[in-house]
Amino acid sequence: MASESGAGGSSMTTGNPEELNRSFEDEDEDRDDVIVESEGGRRRYFNKELKCMLYGFGDDKNPYTETVDFLEDLVMEFIQDMTQKAMDIGRTGRVQVEDIIFLVRKHPRMYAR
């Protein structure tokens, strides 16, 4: 029985390049479903990440879809707003890191990140 489990039962520890490639392909396949279509036909870009964040902050492992959609709307609105402001203060049509830093300079928590 000990020979069946090998080195902890993990194929990652064997160092076989073919098995490692398969595991990376599996991870890529998992990322394909990140962009999700909602009932309204809108694309959802942060669905998986927001669910994980909600769970990390104490919510259920599978939060309500309405909650995740609402948070995604807030995130997208924030990103669009910040991008528009950065385009207005910086070079026309371009967003640079310095522009974002200028926008968050009075918000210590955002500036620290």
N, C-alpha and C positions, 0 to 999 in steps of 0.2 A: 504494500500500500504506500509506503514511503516513496517508492520510485515513481508512482503516478503523479504525485504533486510536484516533483522536480524541485527546482529552486524557488520554493514559496508558491508554486502554482502559477507563476507569472511567465508568459511567453516573452515579456520585455527584457527579462534578465538573461535570456539565452544569447542575445547579441546577433541572432540570425537576421540579416538585412531584409530578407523577404518578409519575415513576420513584422519587423519594424515598419516597413513600407505599408503593409496592410493596416497596421494600427493608425498610421497617419492618414491613410485614405478613409478609415472609419471616422476620424475626427473631422475631416473635410466634409463627409457626407452629413454629419451632425450639424454643421454650420450652414448647409443648404437651406434648412427650414427656418432660418432666422427671420427672413422677411416673410411676414404672414399677411394674408389678405383678411381684412375684417369684414363684418357683415355689410358695412356701408361701401365696400369696394376699395377702401383706402389701404395702402400698404402700411404695415406695422414693422418698423425697423428694430425697435428695442424691446420687443415682446418678451423674449427669453430673459434678458438682463433685468428688466423691471420685475418680473416674477421672482427672480433670485434675490433681488434687493428687498422686495416686500417680505419674502420669507426670512431673510437675514434680520429684518427689523421686527420680526415677531408675528407676521401674518401667517395664514395657512399656506401649506406647500402649494396648493392650487388656488390662488386668489380668484375672486370674481373677475370675469372678463371685462365688465364695465369699469372696474377699478383700474385695471391695467390699461385699458383704452384711454381713460381719463388722464392717467399719469403720462401716457405717451403723448397725448395732445398738449399737455403742459410742457413737456420736454421739447417737443417740436416747436412750440410757440416761443420758448425761451431761446432755442438755437437760432430760429429765424430772426427774432428781435435783435439778438446780439450780433448776428452776422450783418444785418441791415445797418445797425449803428456803427459797426466797424468799417463797413464800406463807406458810410457817410463821412467819418472823420479821417480816414486814411486816403490813400491813392484811389482814385475813382475806379470802381470795378474790381478791386483787389482787397483781400483780407490778409493782413500780416499779423504775426505774433505780437508785435509792438502795439498794434491797434487794440487787440484783446486785452493786453496788460493795461493799457491806458483806460479802458472801460471798467476794469475791475479794481483799479488802484484804491478806491475808497471802500472796498468790501474785503476786509482782512481774510475772511475764510476762503473766499474765491481766489484772492491773490496768492494765498499760501499754496494752493493746489496748482 
